Amino acid sequence: MSLKITSSAFKPDQPIPRKYTGEGADVSPALAWSDIPKGTVELALICEDPDAPTPKPWVHWVIYGLPGTLVGLGEGIPRQATLDQPPGARQGLNSWPSDNLGYRGPMPPPGHGVHHYHFTLYALDAKLALAPGATKDQLLAAMKGHILAEGQIIGTYERQ
């Protein structure tokens, strides 16, 4: 199954506005989704940049423990381990060496060309017993065997 994920901040395969990047306010964009399958207990989201000049994709956001009934995230999710809204949501680590909890926006090396930012949403059939501060790899391992569906929106960004 496939989830549909959209953003009011950018269209699929189009530039992410500066506001949502490391050159701007660096706030998370609003996201909305639909086609959540029956039996979804929890949702998780990973945002990463596979174009980064690093051995693995650069992780921009890891958020999980989202209620299975949730239909989106508002703009500007606070950078804290556990969130009050949505209730029970937890954030993991991004790839930055410091201030690495929660969302950090696009900030590719200047002149490195267009980078693609993959926001991937997962619908899960179980609650994950994963503490706040998990890595992308820890989240993927915890989700193994529990993914009912996934969907993705890709935005782009380039620094001159």
N, C-alpha and C positions, 0 to 999 in steps of 0.2 A: 504494500500500500504506500501511497505517497501523500504527504501533507502539503498543503498550500501555505506558503509563507510570503508575506508582503511587508513593505515598509512605507509609511507616509513620508519618510525622509528621502528616499531614492527609489528609482525604478530598477527592475532587474537588469543586470549587466551595464548599468549606468554609473556615473561618478557619485561617490558619497560626498555630500556637502562638507566643506571645511569645518563647520561647527562640530561635526562628529569625529574629528581627527585630532591628532597630537598638535597640529598647527592651529587649531581652533579651541573651542571650549572643552573638547575631549569628553563629551557626554554620549552615552549610548543612544542610538536611534530607536524610535518607536517601532515595534514589530507587531504584526497581527498574523494569525493563522486560522486555518479552517481544515475541514475533513479529518478531524481527530477520530480515530477508530474507536468503536465500542470496546470497552475493557481497558481503556487507557486510565492508569492510576496516577501517573506522574509524567512530567515532561522535562527534558534537558536540552540545553542549547550550547553549541560550541561555535565560536567565530575564530577563523584562522586565515593566514595568508600563505598559500603554498608558493608564492613567487619570491618570498624572502630569501636573501642570500645566506641561508643557514641550512645545515644538514636536514632539519625537519621543518615543517611549516611553522611559522611564527604564530603563537596563540595570542589572540586578542581578548577572548572572553570565554569563561567556563561558568555556566550557571545551571543549577539542577535543583531537584526538590520542588519544581513548579507543579502546582495542582493540575491534575489531568483535565479539569474543567476550564482551565484558564484559556482565554482566546487571544492573549497578546500581552506585551510588556510596554509600559509607557516610556517616554523619553527620559533619559537622565537617571537610570537606576543607580543608587548610591554605591560607592565602593566600600562595602562592608561585608563581613563574612556571612552573617545571617540577616535576612531581610524581614521587616514587618509586613511589607507589601511587595509581592504577593506573600501571604503567610507561609512559613516553612521553607521558603526558597533559601538556598545556600549558594555562595559563589566560590569559585576555585581560583587557581593561580593562572596568570597569564605569563608570557615569556619575558617580561621586563625584569631586569636584575633587582630593581627596588620598586616600591609602590606597586606590587604585582598581584593585587587582589582585585577582582572585578574587571570591568570593561576598561580597555585602553584602545583608543582609536588608531586608524591608519597613520603611519609615520615612516613610509619607506625611505631608503636612502635617496638623497637628491640625485636626479639624473639616472635613476635605475629603471625608468620606464613605468608603464602601467602595472599596478599590482591588483590582484583580484581577492576580495575578502568574502569568504564563504561563511554564511550564517546558516548552520545546519541544526534543525530542530528534530528531536527524537521523541516519539510517543512510546511509553514504557508500560508494561503490564504489572509492574511491582514498584513498591517504594524502595528506593536505594538506601542502604545503611552506610552512607558516606558522609563523613564529617565535613564541615566547611574547610576550604583551603586545599581541596583535591586538585591534582593535575589533570590535564586532558587524558593522559594515558590511564590514570586511576579511574576516571569517569568511564572511559570506554570499556575497561575491564569489568567494572561493576554493572554496566548495561548489557554485557554479553548474555545472550539468551533471553533478554527481556524486551527487545526492540520490536514493537508492533508495526511501526511505520516511521518514515523520516521524510523531511522536505528541506529545501534549501533555497535561499536567495543569495545572489552574488552581487556585490557592489564593487566599484573600482576606485582607485585613487592613485595619483601620480604627483610627485614633488619635482619641481624643476631644478 
